[in-house]
Amino acid sequence: MFKERLKQVPEKPGSYQMRNASGQIIYVGKAKNLKKRLTSYFRGTHDYKTTKMVQSVADFEYIVTHSELEALILELDLIKEYQPRYNILLVDDKSYPYIIITDEAHPKMIVSRRVTRKVRRRFGPYPNVSAARETLKLLNKLYPLRKCQKLPDEPCLYYYLGQCLAPCIHKVEKHTYTDIIKDITRFLKGDTKDIVNDLKTKMETASKNLEFERAQEYKETIEAIHTTTSTKQAVNITDLKDRDIIGVTYDDEFVAIAILFVRYGKIHAQDKKIMRYTVDPVQSAQAFLGQFYRTYPVPKEIFINDLDKFEMLPSLLDTHVSMPQRGLKKKLLDMALMNAKETLATEKYKADKDYQKTFGVLDELAELLQIPTPYHIEAFDNSHTYGTYPVSSLVVFKNGKPDKKNYRKFKLATDKLQAGDTDQMKEVLYRRYRRVLMEQRPLPDLILVDGGIQQMNAARDILSNLEIEVPLAGLVKSKDHKTHHLLDGDDNTIDLTPATPLFTLLSTIQEEAHRFAITFHKDLRSKGVYESILDTIEGVGDKTRKKLLKTFGSVENIKEASYDDLKGLGIPHNTIENLRRALNAKKN
């Protein structure tokens, strides 16, 4: 199929992109020789995974680079931008927290997940955010750095508790901060003996003076220090250099990676991943590590098994990468590899099950609707009360999982009373996809609307006017507002079996769209947009409006209130009649 095009591909390094029939990028790779790599896909036999990917390829393109390293960097950029179906993706939102001492004239300590290599005074990563926050809470009690975001005009409570130097009113010399930061650094590196001994002395003194509450506080602080520092495993590396120890292993389907974070001579935390790969396990693992270290700070040194296969990592990460052959460092590397092998052996079933819940279910949905597999789904829901202040939500699911950074909310037109969801559906779809076309962004593989045939017809009208050919389906709820059945593009009813992976995915999408719309609607109400109805009613002034909202909480509750309830607030008869007439008019 691509015989003539392959002849034109240069024998140079670069990144290549595979596209499906919809024009969506489904795989990104890099090659030292583009011609050889691309030709290999379309000639000869492959395993099942690669064959399935190649069968989905309708077109390919490539970008020539100066070197294989540039090709790898470009590959990572394109994977991040397009999130291709067949690439290993860093898709979870999990990230490890660090404790940071800010680089300011009057520094403070914070917990942050966004840490770059440029941050000089960072400590971690911590196994979870609770551990980091508890450690920070303890440090703030022990060391008097400022706690406030901006310096106030007068000292706060922490100053009077002896937990802040109050630079807002006192001049604090730079060497004072230097000494404090040194002590904090020693503490976070595990040197807590002097601090604990000092606290024990204070505890005993407080107990002798019958200050039992204070003695108890010192005791709890000592216990917190032991809890914070005892969870780390000593490995006795004397140079105390920050290192990540990486073990990589794989079989015919999965690649598993275990990373031990060694900080100050101790194993501080670990991360384990298992992922299904498509083409090459080593290339997939290397691309994953490239993505990983764009999120986490790169340490001063990395150990990895099979360094020969990951020869580009040192240049990619700009750090020293080695494979120790003996001694304690070799034992650490063996430990990381052992954890990777354990993950591969024990987590394959779960990983395969997760795969079936996402890609497997998407294939099933495609078969039901008779469409290409919808890796990119966009779903809409509307929210309003009696046609007033309508809003719509858009949620995006990619590869069967929510892509929250691409969620969108729409505040719809209020220049006319919108009687139902069809007007809202037309407006939000027109605004969404007109902009997508103007910005030349990729269209989804499937559009889901919340509702039945009327909503489907409204959506079809807009898509037709915009000359967009994207598969459309409707999610219909039961009387108790739960996901019930599906309408395909021809308005045929497709029954859904509860408690199946497909039902779970579709109901999750529908509930997520509804939640996002309702949250936005409530947010508008909390800002006073919705309650402004009361401002238009004769006799309801500012004081009466506040009294009504304070008593009943919302316009809906005011509408349901009895005449006697309203009269009990001291509201005149004529104003009550105007109020009830106006709210009933809104309802009708």
SEDODREN-40557 format. One record per residue (C-alpha): residue in three letters; chain; x, y, z. Coordinates in pm, whole numbers, plus 50000, padded with zeros to 5 digits. Example, Ala and Ser with C-alpha at 12.3 -4.5 7.8 and 13.67 -1.06 7.14 Angstrom:
 resn chain  east north    up
  ALA     A 51230 49550 50780
  SER     A 51367 49894 50714
% end
This chain:
 resn chain  east north    up
  MET     A 50000 50000 50000
  PHE     A 50285 50238 50080
  LYS     A 50540 50087 49842
  GLU     A 50600 50402 49636
  ARG     A 50597 50636 49937
  LEU     A 50851 50423 50122
  LYS     A 51094 50469 49836
  GLN     A 51098 50841 49907
  VAL     A 51179 50807 50280
  PRO     A 51539 50913 50355
  GLU     A 51789 50693 50537
  LYS     A 51828 50953 50813
  PRO     A 51733 50977 51182
  GLY     A 51395 51116 51272
  SER     A 51054 51068 51431
  TYR     A 50763 50905 51248
  GLN     A 50390 50924 51313
  MET     A 50127 50667 51217
  ARG     A 49772 50790 51146
  ASN     A 49444 50599 51127
  ALA     A 49162 50650 50876
  SER     A 49031 50946 51078
  GLY     A 49367 51121 51058
  GLN     A 49437 51065 51428
  ILE     A 49795 50991 51532
  ILE     A 49791 50641 51684
  TYR     A 50165 50576 51721
  VAL     A 50482 50784 51742
  GLY     A 50830 50635 51713
  LYS     A 51187 50732 51646
  ALA     A 51450 50573 51429
  LYS     A 51817 50598 51350
  ASN     A 51724 50512 50991
  LEU     A 51370 50618 50899
  LYS     A 51362 50424 50572
  LYS     A 51459 50092 50731
  ARG     A 51227 50135 51029
  LEU     A 50919 50235 50830
  THR     A 50979 49970 50565
  SER     A 50998 49704 50838
  TYR     A 50638 49779 50944
  PHE     A 50487 49712 50603
  ARG     A 50695 49413 50497
  GLY     A 50729 49072 50652
  THR     A 50539 48925 50947
  HIS     A 50490 49064 51297
  ASP     A 50346 48950 51625
  TYR     A 49976 49005 51697
  LYS     A 50019 49344 51870
  THR     A 50224 49502 51594
  THR     A 50005 49349 51323
  LYS     A 49693 49500 51481
  MET     A 49855 49841 51496
  VAL     A 49975 49825 51135
  GLN     A 49627 49721 51020
  SER     A 49496 50046 51169
  VAL     A 49749 50261 50981
  ALA     A 49598 50458 50692
  ASP     A 49888 50700 50651
  PHE     A 50224 50791 50794
  GLU     A 50449 51094 50805
  TYR     A 50792 51169 50944
  ILE     A 51020 51449 51058
  VAL     A 51392 51427 50983
  THR     A 51630 51527 51264
  HIS     A 52006 51577 51293
  SER     A 52055 51287 51534
  GLU     A 51882 50994 51698
  LEU     A 51881 51187 52027
  GLU     A 51690 51473 51865
  ALA     A 51450 51214 51724
  LEU     A 51391 51073 52074
  ILE     A 51328 51420 52220
  LEU     A 51084 51495 51937
  GLU     A 50914 51161 51996
  LEU     A 50856 51254 52362
  ASP     A 50713 51593 52262
  LEU     A 50472 51435 52015
  ILE     A 50364 51165 52260
  LYS     A 50283 51433 52517
  GLU     A 50089 51638 52263
  TYR     A 49889 51364 52089
  GLN     A 49876 51083 52348
  PRO     A 49881 50812 52078
  ARG     A 49680 50498 52134
  TYR     A 49969 50253 52084
  ASN     A 50239 50436 52282
  ILE     A 50315 50378 52647
  LEU     A 50185 50690 52819
  LEU     A 50249 50855 53150
  VAL     A 49873 50895 53187
  ASP     A 49811 50885 53562
  ASP     A 49790 51195 53775
  LYS     A 50006 51046 54046
  SER     A 50313 51244 54139
  TYR     A 50532 51236 54446
  PRO     A 50546 51537 54678
  TYR     A 50865 51711 54787
  ILE     A 50942 51948 55072
  ILE     A 51093 52269 54937
  ILE     A 51266 52557 55117
  THR     A 51192 52857 54900
  ASP     A 51473 53073 54765
  GLU     A 51353 53406 54908
  ALA     A 51488 53676 55135
  HIS     A 51266 53531 55409
  PRO     A 51231 53162 55311
  LYS     A 50947 52931 55402
  MET     A 50886 52558 55372
  ILE     A 50618 52420 55141
  VAL     A 50502 52084 55007
  SER     A 50491 52073 54628
  ARG     A 50447 51816 54354
  ARG     A 50583 52052 54091
  VAL     A 50956 52030 54137
  THR     A 51221 52094 53873
  ARG     A 51593 52046 53872
  LYS     A 51634 52422 53922
  VAL     A 51488 52404 54275
  ARG     A 51801 52397 54491
  ARG     A 51664 52305 54832
  ARG     A 51428 52015 54771
  PHE     A 51383 51708 54988
  GLY     A 51206 51391 54884
  PRO     A 51027 51239 54713
  TYR     A 50795 51127 54992
  PRO     A 50585 50809 54957
  ASN     A 50262 51006 54989
  VAL     A 50144 51360 55048
  SER     A 50028 51280 55404
  ALA     A 50383 51183 55504
  ALA     A 50519 51503 55350
  ARG     A 50261 51722 55523
  GLU     A 50315 51557 55860
  THR     A 50689 51610 55821
  LEU     A 50633 51974 55725
  LYS     A 50401 52025 56022
  LEU     A 50672 51889 56252
  LEU     A 50943 52104 56093
  ASN     A 50731 52415 56131
  LYS     A 50701 52345 56503
  LEU     A 51075 52293 56540
  TYR     A 51213 52571 56317
  PRO     A 51089 52931 56314
  LEU     A 51071 53004 55941
  ARG     A 50780 53216 55826
  LYS     A 50446 53046 55749
  CYS     A 50261 53327 55571
  GLN     A 50235 53373 55193
  LYS     A 50297 53748 55218
  LEU     A 50452 53938 55507
  PRO     A 50175 54099 55715
  ASP     A 50191 54434 55891
  GLU     A 50195 54276 56235
  PRO     A 50309 53943 56385
  CYS     A 50079 53642 56375
  LEU     A 50007 53370 56629
  TYR     A 50313 53166 56526
  TYR     A 50540 53444 56653
  TYR     A 50384 53429 56999
  LEU     A 50414 53048 56995
  GLY     A 50785 53079 56920
  GLN     A 50748 52922 56577
  CYS     A 50828 53227 56362
  LEU     A 51100 53494 56371
  ALA     A 50846 53758 56260
  PRO     A 51046 53921 55980
  CYS     A 50741 54143 55937
  ILE     A 50852 54347 56240
  HIS     A 51209 54231 56312
  LYS     A 51521 54241 56102
  VAL     A 51646 53886 56051
  GLU     A 52008 53844 55946
  LYS     A 52091 53617 55653
  HIS     A 52322 53398 55865
  THR     A 52028 53322 56095
  TYR     A 51838 53166 55805
  THR     A 52154 52987 55691
  ASP     A 52190 52818 56029
  ILE     A 51822 52721 56041
  ILE     A 51832 52575 55689
  LYS     A 52142 52372 55780
  ASP     A 51956 52225 56078
  ILE     A 51651 52145 55863
  THR     A 51875 51979 55604
  ARG     A 52040 51767 55873
  PHE     A 51699 51666 56005
  LEU     A 51565 51566 55662
  LYS     A 51880 51367 55596
  GLY     A 51805 51165 55909
  ASP     A 52038 51328 56162
  THR     A 51783 51377 56442
  LYS     A 51979 51259 56745
  ASP     A 52058 51607 56884
  ILE     A 51703 51729 56829
  VAL     A 51551 51425 57001
  ASN     A 51788 51455 57298
  ASP     A 51702 51824 57334
  LEU     A 51330 51747 57326
  LYS     A 51373 51470 57584
  THR     A 51547 51714 57817
  LYS     A 51264 51966 57774
  MET     A 51005 51692 57831
  GLU     A 51169 51581 58157
  THR     A 51199 51942 58277
  ALA     A 50833 52011 58199
  SER     A 50732 51693 58382
  LYS     A 50933 51788 58691
  ASN     A 50764 52131 58689
  LEU     A 50425 51954 58673
  GLU     A 50362 52100 58323
  PHE     A 50214 51775 58202
  GLU     A 50039 51911 57891
  ARG     A 50364 52061 57764
  ALA     A 50551 51740 57849
  GLN     A 50293 51546 57647
  GLU     A 50349 51779 57349
  TYR     A 50723 51711 57361
  LYS     A 50656 51338 57379
  GLU     A 50426 51350 57074
  THR     A 50688 51550 56883
  ILE     A 50955 51288 56961
  GLU     A 50722 51011 56845
  ALA     A 50648 51202 56525
  ILE     A 51020 51235 56454
  HIS     A 51069 50859 56499
  THR     A 50770 50790 56271
  THR     A 50899 51027 56004
  THR     A 51254 50897 55999
  SER     A 51210 50527 56072
  THR     A 51024 50440 55752
  LYS     A 51336 50481 55539
  GLN     A 51556 50179 55476
  ALA     A 51925 50236 55535
  VAL     A 52148 50106 55258
  ASN     A 52474 50251 55395
  ILE     A 52599 50428 55083
  THR     A 52852 50661 55239
  ASP     A 52869 50931 54969
  LEU     A 52500 51025 55034
  LYS     A 52452 51112 54665
  ASP     A 52096 51133 54529
  ARG     A 52037 50831 54304
  ASP     A 51752 50658 54128
  ILE     A 51796 50284 54087
  ILE     A 51598 50150 53789
  GLY     A 51515 49790 53713
  VAL     A 51352 49707 53376
  THR     A 51219 49369 53265
  TYR     A 50966 49251 53006
  ASP     A 50800 48957 52838
  ASP     A 50606 48921 52512
  GLU     A 50327 49157 52624
  PHE     A 50429 49374 52917
  VAL     A 50721 49583 53034
  ALA     A 50770 49640 53409
  ILE     A 50979 49916 53566
  ALA     A 51077 49958 53931
  ILE     A 51249 50275 54055
  LEU     A 51409 50305 54398
  PHE     A 51465 50665 54508
  VAL     A 51782 50668 54720
  ARG     A 51832 50991 54915
  TYR     A 52101 51056 55179
  GLY     A 52209 50692 55177
  LYS     A 51856 50558 55233
  ILE     A 51574 50423 55018
  HIS     A 51330 50709 55046
  ALA     A 51048 50579 54826
  GLN     A 50982 50354 54530
  ASP     A 50766 50354 54217
  LYS     A 50656 50050 54018
  LYS     A 50488 50043 53677
  ILE     A 50365 49769 53447
  MET     A 50250 49855 53094
  ARG     A 50146 49675 52780
  TYR     A 50372 49766 52488
  THR     A 50311 49744 52114
  VAL     A 50634 49743 51915
  ASP     A 50960 49726 52112
  PRO     A 50988 49686 52493
  VAL     A 51323 49865 52530
  GLN     A 51219 50158 52311
  SER     A 50888 50177 52500
  ALA     A 51062 50171 52840
  GLN     A 51309 50438 52731
  ALA     A 51025 50662 52605
  PHE     A 50841 50610 52935
  LEU     A 51149 50706 53140
  GLY     A 51188 51015 52922
  GLN     A 50831 51116 53007
  PHE     A 50884 51028 53374
  TYR     A 51184 51255 53417
  ARG     A 51002 51545 53259
  THR     A 50774 51527 53563
  TYR     A 51030 51444 53835
  PRO     A 51369 51603 53906
  VAL     A 51659 51411 53753
  PRO     A 51900 51292 54025
  LYS     A 52276 51327 54011
  GLU     A 52316 50961 53920
  ILE     A 52104 50677 53783
  PHE     A 52172 50304 53795
  ILE     A 51995 50085 53536
  ASN     A 52027 49724 53428
  ASP     A 52109 49652 53060
  LEU     A 52274 49990 53012
  ASP     A 52379 49893 52659
  LYS     A 52012 49886 52559
  PHE     A 51948 50228 52717
  GLU     A 52257 50397 52579
  MET     A 52069 50720 52499
  LEU     A 51949 50784 52856
  PRO     A 52263 50974 52972
  SER     A 52232 51226 52689
  LEU     A 51853 51244 52713
  LEU     A 51849 51309 53089
  ASP     A 52181 51496 53107
  THR     A 52302 51299 53408
  HIS     A 52541 51016 53488
  VAL     A 52393 50673 53414
  SER     A 52578 50353 53497
  MET     A 52536 49981 53562
  PRO     A 52736 49875 53873
  GLN     A 52900 49535 53851
  ARG     A 52988 49465 54216
  GLY     A 52942 49562 54579
  LEU     A 52651 49738 54750
  LYS     A 52559 49939 54441
  LYS     A 52519 49615 54244
  LYS     A 52298 49478 54523
  LEU     A 52079 49787 54500
  LEU     A 52043 49743 54126
  ASP     A 51960 49375 54177
  MET     A 51695 49483 54429
  ALA     A 51534 49718 54175
  LEU     A 51540 49446 53907
  MET     A 51393 49195 54154
  ASN     A 51107 49438 54225
  ALA     A 51049 49485 53852
  LYS     A 51035 49106 53799
  GLU     A 50800 49070 54096
  THR     A 50574 49338 53949
  LEU     A 50574 49164 53611
  ALA     A 50489 48830 53770
  THR     A 50215 48948 54007
  GLU     A 50057 49248 53833
  LYS     A 50009 49111 53480
  TYR     A 49657 48990 53552
  LYS     A 49550 49325 53695
  ALA     A 49717 49516 53411
  ASP     A 49544 49297 53154
  LYS     A 49213 49347 53330
  ASP     A 49265 49725 53327
  TYR     A 49348 49703 52957
  GLN     A 49024 49519 52889
  LYS     A 48831 49780 53087
  THR     A 48963 50053 52858
  PHE     A 49078 49945 52512
  GLY     A 48883 49619 52520
  VAL     A 48563 49802 52606
  LEU     A 48627 50063 52336
  ASP     A 48654 49784 52079
  GLU     A 48322 49643 52207
  LEU     A 48158 49987 52182
  ALA     A 48288 50025 51827
  GLU     A 48135 49691 51731
  LEU     A 47798 49786 51879
  LEU     A 47785 50121 51700
  GLN     A 47951 49990 51381
  ILE     A 48217 50261 51391
  PRO     A 48600 50269 51418
  THR     A 48728 50223 51773
  PRO     A 48657 50555 51956
  TYR     A 48981 50628 52140
  HIS     A 48879 50995 52174
  ILE     A 48525 51048 52311
  GLU     A 48362 51383 52386
  ALA     A 48041 51387 52592
  PHE     A 47802 51674 52666
  ASP     A 47547 51746 52936
  ASN     A 47328 52049 53014
  SER     A 47203 52203 53334
  HIS     A 46948 52477 53399
  THR     A 46651 52553 53621
  TYR     A 46330 52636 53436
  GLY     A 46535 52754 53141
  THR     A 46723 53020 53336
  TYR     A 47102 53057 53341
  PRO     A 47170 52747 53126
  VAL     A 47515 52589 53127
  SER     A 47671 52297 52944
  SER     A 47967 52074 53014
  LEU     A 48207 51885 52791
  VAL     A 48407 51594 52927
  VAL     A 48677 51419 52728
  PHE     A 48779 51054 52758
  LYS     A 49093 50938 52581
  ASN     A 49188 50573 52565
  GLY     A 48899 50494 52798
  LYS     A 49012 50731 53075
  PRO     A 48911 51089 53166
  ASP     A 49131 51361 53019
  LYS     A 49042 51631 53271
  LYS     A 49274 51897 53138
  ASN     A 49056 51909 52824
  TYR     A 48722 51936 53006
  ARG     A 48532 52250 52911
  LYS     A 48233 52436 53056
  PHE     A 48003 52672 52869
  LYS     A 47788 52954 52999
  LEU     A 47513 52965 52740
  ALA     A 47316 53255 52596
  THR     A 47058 53417 52824
  ASP     A 46907 53665 52579
  LYS     A 46603 53439 52541
  LEU     A 46424 53184 52754
  GLN     A 46552 52845 52649
  ALA     A 46275 52594 52691
  GLY     A 46471 52274 52681
  ASP     A 46792 52087 52627
  THR     A 46768 52098 52246
  ASP     A 46843 52471 52227
  GLN     A 47134 52426 52466
  MET     A 47262 52124 52275
  LYS     A 47265 52318 51948
  GLU     A 47444 52614 52099
  VAL     A 47717 52421 52280
  LEU     A 47790 52188 51986
  TYR     A 47807 52479 51743
  ARG     A 48042 52675 51969
  ARG     A 48260 52373 52043
  TYR     A 48312 52239 51693
  ARG     A 48319 52568 51509
  ARG     A 48618 52656 51726
  VAL     A 48777 52315 51672
  LEU     A 48750 52365 51297
  MET     A 48884 52720 51310
  GLU     A 49183 52613 51520
  GLN     A 49234 52301 51305
  ARG     A 49236 52072 51606
  PRO     A 49156 51700 51580
  LEU     A 48792 51599 51599
  PRO     A 48682 51322 51839
  ASP     A 48614 50966 51728
  LEU     A 48271 50973 51893
  ILE     A 48033 51240 52028
  LEU     A 47797 51138 52309
  VAL     A 47495 51354 52393
  ASP     A 47288 51319 52707
  GLY     A 46931 51249 52599
  GLY     A 46710 51085 52342
  ILE     A 46601 51140 51983
  GLN     A 46533 51514 52023
  GLN     A 46885 51579 52147
  MET     A 47025 51353 51875
  ASN     A 46836 51546 51606
  ALA     A 46960 51877 51746
  ALA     A 47316 51750 51743
  ARG     A 47282 51612 51390
  ASP     A 47157 51949 51262
  ILE     A 47461 52133 51399
  LEU     A 47715 51873 51281
  SER     A 47555 51877 50936
  ASN     A 47566 52257 50917
  LEU     A 47935 52249 51010
  GLU     A 47994 51967 50759
  ILE     A 48142 51744 51030
  GLU     A 48122 51369 50991
  VAL     A 48184 51228 51337
  PRO     A 47991 50928 51478
  LEU     A 47713 51035 51715
  ALA     A 47534 50844 51990
  GLY     A 47290 50927 52267
  LEU     A 47303 50814 52630
  VAL     A 46949 50778 52762
  LYS     A 46868 50770 53134
  SER     A 46596 50578 53313
  LYS     A 46324 50738 53526
  ASP     A 46555 50731 53826
  HIS     A 46820 50922 53624
  LYS     A 47056 50629 53579
  THR     A 47222 50522 53255
  HIS     A 46972 50293 53076
  HIS     A 47037 50246 52704
  LEU     A 47227 50378 52404
  LEU     A 47102 50528 52078
  ASP     A 47320 50469 51774
  GLY     A 47360 50703 51477
  ASP     A 47035 50573 51322
  ASP     A 46842 50615 51651
  ASN     A 46830 50240 51710
  THR     A 46806 50142 52076
  ILE     A 47097 49941 52212
  ASP     A 47022 49785 52550
  LEU     A 47303 49794 52803
  THR     A 47362 49517 53053
  PRO     A 47432 49655 53402
  ALA     A 47752 49555 53585
  THR     A 47943 49497 53261
  PRO     A 48264 49687 53173
  LEU     A 48088 49864 52881
  PHE     A 47799 49977 53102
  THR     A 48046 50094 53366
  LEU     A 48242 50302 53115
  LEU     A 47933 50465 52959
  SER     A 47770 50539 53295
  THR     A 48099 50684 53420
  ILE     A 48115 50915 53117
  GLN     A 47752 51021 53161
  GLU     A 47782 51078 53536
  GLU     A 48107 51271 53491
  ALA     A 47947 51503 53233
  HIS     A 47648 51554 53463
  ARG     A 47867 51620 53766
  PHE     A 48075 51874 53578
  ALA     A 47765 52058 53451
  ILE     A 47592 52062 53791
  THR     A 47908 52182 53966
  PHE     A 47940 52471 53723
  HIS     A 47572 52560 53764
  LYS     A 47602 52560 54143
  ASP     A 47916 52769 54119
  LEU     A 47725 53035 53926
  ARG     A 47452 53028 54186
  SER     A 47701 53064 54471
  LYS     A 47830 53380 54305
  GLY     A 47484 53530 54310
  VAL     A 47406 53495 53940
  TYR     A 47103 53274 53987
  GLU     A 46957 53461 54285
  SER     A 46940 53782 54080
  ILE     A 46584 53675 53981
  LEU     A 46474 53825 54311
  ASP     A 46612 54164 54210
  THR     A 46345 54196 53939
  ILE     A 46045 54151 54170
  GLU     A 45857 54460 54281
  GLY     A 45868 54513 54657
  VAL     A 46172 54286 54710
  GLY     A 46452 54517 54812
  ASP     A 46804 54434 54925
  LYS     A 46704 54369 55286
  THR     A 46409 54148 55191
  ARG     A 46618 53953 54941
  LYS     A 46889 53885 55200
  LYS     A 46627 53786 55456
  LEU     A 46465 53541 55212
  LEU     A 46792 53380 55109
  LYS     A 46919 53359 55466
  THR     A 46595 53187 55578
  PHE     A 46528 52955 55284
  GLY     A 46872 52915 55129
  SER     A 46770 52916 54763
  VAL     A 46511 53043 54517
  GLU     A 46370 52690 54482
  ASN     A 46299 52677 54856
  ILE     A 46146 53027 54848
  LYS     A 45914 52913 54570
  GLU     A 45800 52615 54780
  ALA     A 45747 52826 55096
  SER     A 45390 52878 55220
  TYR     A 45216 53211 55249
  ASP     A 45238 53191 55628
  ASP     A 45614 53119 55612
  LEU     A 45667 53433 55406
  LYS     A 45427 53639 55620
  GLY     A 45623 53529 55929
  LEU     A 45926 53718 55796
  GLY     A 45730 54043 55806
  ILE     A 45689 54063 55428
  PRO     A 45382 54263 55316
  HIS     A 45088 54089 55145
  ASN     A 45141 54264 54808
  THR     A 45511 54173 54802
  ILE     A 45431 53809 54880
  GLU     A 45184 53800 54591
  ASN     A 45438 53960 54354
  LEU     A 45702 53713 54469
  ARG     A 45488 53402 54422
  ARG     A 45353 53526 54088
  ALA     A 45705 53590 53952
  LEU     A 45851 53259 54068
  ASN     A 45555 53060 53934
  ALA     A 45595 53240 53602
  LYS     A 45958 53130 53591
  LYS     A 45850 52773 53661
  ASN     A 45591 52775 53382
% end
